Amino acid sequence: MKRTVQTAIMTAFVILVSTTFAYAQSVATAAGGTFPYFQLGCLIMGGLIITSLKHRYSKIYMSEAVGSFALYAVLVALFTAPVIEALKTLVS
């Protein structure tokens, strides 16, 4: 029962972060850019993999799974066009 509840919590976190990423990217690209479908797909696939690992191996702590997905989401977000453009303007 504990494993099922933890998997459900992890799944809810993945869905929440993925929808937040999609909303933020749609707002950022509303000015005429293209939506990063590839990055969104990578984020969803990474979330599915981390969730399945959490479900399969019970020794993985919940905080480790959530933290690793949060760091992965930040890494994926760094390689989207709006963030790269913001970093270009920040550096120059």
Secondary structure as GFF3:
##gff-version 3
##sequence-region A 1 92
A	DSSP	alpha_helix	2	28	.	.	.	ID=ss1
A	DSSP	alpha_helix	37	56	.	.	.	ID=ss2
A	DSSP	alpha_helix	62	78	.	.	.	ID=ss3
A	DSSP	alpha_helix	81	91	.	.	.	ID=ss4
###
